[in-house]
Amino acid sequence: MVSVYNDADYLSVYKQKKRVFGVFMGITLAYLALCVAMLVYHISLPYADPRDTLPKVIVYIVSALYVVFIFPFMAIKYSRVRRYFKMLTYVSEGLKTEEKNYFYTFREKSLQKDNIDVVGCVFETWSKKKSEWMEREVYADAEKPLPEFGSGDYVHYIAQSNFVVQYEILEKHAYEFSEYEEDEEYEDEEEDGEGEMEEETMAEGEQQA
């Protein structure tokens, strides 16, 4: 089976997380050291000395720059790396599900799972009980190359928290989804939309009455 993640991925993200946090700590310590130095300088000056304005101005400017830098840095860069590291930890240690289904299509739209960019992988499985195809969607990491799935491929895959972590194409083009099935799915979506519109119209009429 093809493994989406390996030990090198985990180690790389771990080092990146430490590096980003190290940059944050270095800048924070430098900022605190400057504030302490300006405080010492302020205390050493005589009362009402005109030079007392300089340390105040420096602290104000540096504080503003620190806040402007630190919020985007920690809220975007560090937070993103930390979430990705957390996801890889779950991938290596968490419970996994194993399934075999027919691949239908990639879901071409912006998706996020646990605040991580993903691409939806839509599978179809035949339900004997309902005598119809049931949709099963798992997620491929957008940071990784997309799996080489083709429509109708019979795929054996392992997922953790709906992320595909391992996969194997058992048979290429094992099933061919007909245009009729695609049209029927599209019509069902249209009917659902029309039904919702009718319900909204009826509710508005009742409110007006």
C-alpha positions in Angstrom: 0.0 0.0 0.0 1.0 3.6 -0.6 1.7 5.5 2.6 0.8 9.2 2.4 2.9 10.1 5.4 6.2 8.8 6.8 8.6 9.5 9.7 10.4 12.2 7.7 7.1 14.2 7.4 6.6 14.0 11.2 10.2 15.0 11.9 10.2 17.8 9.4 7.0 19.4 10.9 8.4 18.9 14.4 11.6 20.8 13.5 9.6 23.5 11.8 7.4 23.9 14.8 10.4 24.2 17.1 12.1 26.7 14.7 9.0 28.9 14.4 8.5 28.9 18.2 12.3 29.7 18.6 11.9 32.8 16.4 8.9 33.9 18.6 10.9 33.4 21.8 14.0 35.1 20.4 12.0 38.2 19.4 10.1 38.3 22.7 13.2 38.1 24.8 14.9 40.8 22.7 11.8 43.0 23.2 11.8 42.4 27.0 15.5 43.1 27.2 15.0 46.4 25.4 12.1 47.4 27.7 14.3 46.6 30.8 17.2 48.6 29.3 14.9 51.6 28.7 13.5 51.3 32.2 17.0 51.3 33.7 17.9 54.3 31.6 14.7 56.1 32.7 15.5 55.5 36.4 19.1 56.7 36.0 18.0 60.1 34.7 17.5 63.1 37.0 14.0 64.2 37.7 12.3 66.1 34.8 15.3 65.5 32.6 14.4 66.3 28.9 16.2 63.2 27.8 13.5 61.1 29.5 11.3 61.4 26.4 13.7 59.1 24.4 13.2 55.8 26.3 9.4 56.4 26.3 9.3 56.9 22.5 11.5 53.9 21.9 9.3 51.6 24.1 6.1 52.9 22.5 7.4 52.3 18.9 8.9 48.9 19.7 5.8 47.8 21.5 3.6 48.7 18.5 6.0 46.8 16.1 6.0 43.8 18.4 2.2 43.6 18.6 1.9 44.1 14.8 4.4 41.3 14.2 3.5 38.8 16.9 -0.3 38.5 16.3 -0.1 37.5 12.6 3.0 35.4 13.2 1.5 33.3 16.0 -2.1 33.3 14.9 -1.3 32.3 11.3 2.2 30.7 10.9 2.7 29.0 14.2 -0.9 28.0 14.7 -0.9 26.4 11.2 2.3 24.4 11.9 1.0 23.4 15.3 -2.3 22.1 13.9 -0.5 20.2 11.2 1.8 18.6 13.7 -1.2 17.7 15.9 -2.8 16.0 12.9 0.3 14.0 12.1 0.4 12.9 15.7 -3.1 11.6 15.5 -2.3 9.9 12.2 0.6 8.0 13.8 -1.2 7.1 17.0 -5.0 7.4 16.5 -7.5 4.7 15.6 -7.9 4.0 11.9 -10.7 2.8 9.7 -10.2 0.5 6.7 -12.6 0.4 3.7 -12.9 -0.8 0.1 -15.0 1.4 -2.2 -15.3 2.6 -5.7 -13.8 6.0 -6.3 -16.2 8.5 -7.9 -14.6 11.9 -8.1 -12.5 14.6 -6.3 -14.6 17.3 -4.8 -13.2 20.4 -6.4 -14.0 23.1 -3.8 -12.3 24.7 -0.9 -12.5 22.4 2.1 -11.0 22.4 5.5 -10.8 19.6 8.0 -9.6 20.6 11.5 -8.4 23.9 10.0 -6.2 22.0 7.5 -6.6 22.5 3.8 -7.9 19.3 2.2 -9.4 17.9 -1.0 -12.5 15.8 -0.8 -12.3 12.3 -2.2 -15.8 11.0 -3.0 -16.3 7.2 -3.0 -19.4 5.3 -3.8 -20.5 2.1 -2.1 -23.5 -0.1 -3.0 -26.0 -0.5 -0.2 -27.9 -3.8 -0.5 -30.4 -2.7 2.1 -31.4 0.5 0.3 -30.5 -0.8 -3.2 -28.7 2.4 -4.1 -25.3 4.0 -4.2 -24.2 5.6 -0.9 -21.6 8.4 -0.9 -18.6 8.2 1.3 -16.2 11.1 1.5 -12.7 11.1 2.9 -10.0 13.8 2.7 -6.7 14.0 1.0 -4.1 16.4 2.4 -3.8 19.4 0.1 -0.1 19.6 1.0 0.5 16.2 -0.6 0.2 15.1 -4.3 -3.4 13.9 -5.0 -3.7 10.1 -5.1 -3.9 8.8 -8.7 -7.5 7.7 -8.4 -9.6 7.4 -11.6 -13.4 7.2 -11.8 -14.6 3.7 -11.1 -11.3 2.5 -9.5 -11.8 0.0 -6.7 -9.7 1.3 -3.9 -8.6 -0.1 -0.6 -7.8 2.7 1.8 -7.1 3.4 5.5 -8.2 6.6 7.0 -7.7 8.3 10.4 -10.1 11.0 11.4 -11.3 10.9 7.7 -7.7 11.7 6.4 -6.5 9.1 3.9 -3.2 7.8 5.3 -2.7 4.7 3.1 -4.3 3.5 -0.1 -4.0 0.8 -2.7 -5.8 0.6 -6.1 -7.1 -2.9 -6.3 -8.6 -2.7 -9.7 -8.5 0.2 -12.3 -11.9 1.2 -13.8 -13.6 -1.7 -12.0 -16.9 0.1 -12.3 -18.2 2.6 -14.8 -20.6 5.2 -13.5 -23.2 5.8 -16.2 -24.4 9.2 -17.3 -27.9 8.1 -16.1 -26.6 7.7 -12.5 -24.9 11.1 -12.6 -28.1 12.8 -14.0 -30.2 11.1 -11.4 -28.0 12.4 -8.6 -28.2 15.9 -10.1 -32.0 15.7 -10.3 -32.2 14.6 -6.7 -30.2 17.6 -5.7 -32.5 19.9 -7.7 -35.6 18.3 -6.2 -34.2 18.8 -2.7 -33.6 22.4 -3.5 -37.1 23.0 -5.0 -38.6 21.3 -1.9 -36.8 23.6 0.4 -37.9 26.6 -1.7 -41.6 25.4 -1.5 -41.4 25.0 2.3 -39.9 28.5 2.7 -42.7 29.9 0.5 -45.4 28.1 2.5 -43.9 29.4 5.7 -43.8 33.0 4.4 -47.5 32.7 3.4 -48.5 31.4 6.8 -46.6 34.3 8.5 -48.4 36.8 6.2 -51.8 35.3 6.9 
